[in-house]
């Protein structure tokens, strides 16, 4: 593969920014103002003027449009705007991919990938719709009481557990690791709210096989990442982080209606993984730390397997709390607390944590991180995943 | 099942309606007549679900509609405990099954499992369709539920 056709060595994240993360509907700020604050925070982190921004990428039908953002920021030029289709957080790494591709193409020079959410102001993701009638895809599921994300994705996890003998304790280990890491992260909504095995085991069912702690939070806040050329990032500050590869991912009929993807018990990452590592020039064994999007814990198990970080056969042995913790684990996972315990910013927080791990300023820092992986939106029709790296990772 | 007191889920949920562009009219008309209709390509005989204007196997346009035997096997399932719609608030748990139709290229359908909501559900067990009529719908509609055989 020609290096001319990959991101590696050409694109970097120069700054990251987040607002305070709030419990659902607790934000004192309007959603759009949250996004502006996150962008300003990313600019301050990068040491650039907001006026340098000339492009915007987002996902999940974000309500905060590039035109309004450019207008609010007083930008002289808007050269690039882009959205990955699909709900949920499937596009968190995809927004970075789209920004990175545009940087490589010279379409813009400083692109912000962003996501803002104030569910109290616009309605919750975890609640069903209130319409009298519905047509199309959801006409085949909603009348049967399948309407929330947990209800839409539970049966994939049931099938995973059935086909591959994945234990409940493996899913529990994911939740325990997330909550463990949140206790060191003052940004985390669940900071100061530790989780133990007994609390997990006795928590109520949302829908079998998901208990309460298998499910992500619902939060208000905003997050932003500034994507630019590797050279501009090196000039801007002392903490450039390379985008080694980023990839959107859907498999055969992954968008088919009524739960008919050919491969059902999948996180949708099988197509991406084979390109991701080749483009990044690394292998799964090189990954020092992973952020794996937890809409639900079962999806994390699928994702780690499909990224080659463990196998169907050894998942129950590898994915233990001791192995997943940043302080001494073999496969440190979701070191900010992730969507379960830091904040559900539709996964952009996980991308930012992956960047932090390369910079060396995570609140649960893993030693000597050169290769840092973050995926997004497992099980949705189009997921996405990215690998970030240090200068050393460029080889 | 025509006894309106015997719906799997309470009334008041969002009801289904055919798509305005006509893509799935044959399915909903079929259920009213207690027939389970899916697409089958007239060129390559591939069964297809959900509906689309093209056969995903051979790209022939306008797949035909055929009635299939209304039985299958449980491919996956969930027991929903946490309600997310007002109509379900005091209803209690209910079972959703994903049913595979081996005689129709293993296509899958979503429905509720009739009977005790706390019953054991076994992947691979045989089920048959139960047509649940909602004549007071606007427009009237019929849901396809499943019963263990």
Interface residues (C-beta under 8 A of the other chain):
Chain A: X126 X127 X128 X129 X130 X131 X132 X133 X134 X135 X136 X137 X139 X140 X141 X142 X143 X144 X145 X146 X147 X148 X150 X151 X154 X155 X156 X158 X159 X162 X204 X205 X206 X207 X208 X209 X253 X256 X257 X258 X259 X260 X264
Chain B: X8 X9 X13 X14 X15 X16 X17 X18 X19 X20 X24 X49 X50 X51 X56 X75 X76 X77 X78 X79 X80 X81 X82 X84 X85 X86 X88 X94 X96 X98 X107 X108 X109 X110 X111 X112 X123 X138 X143
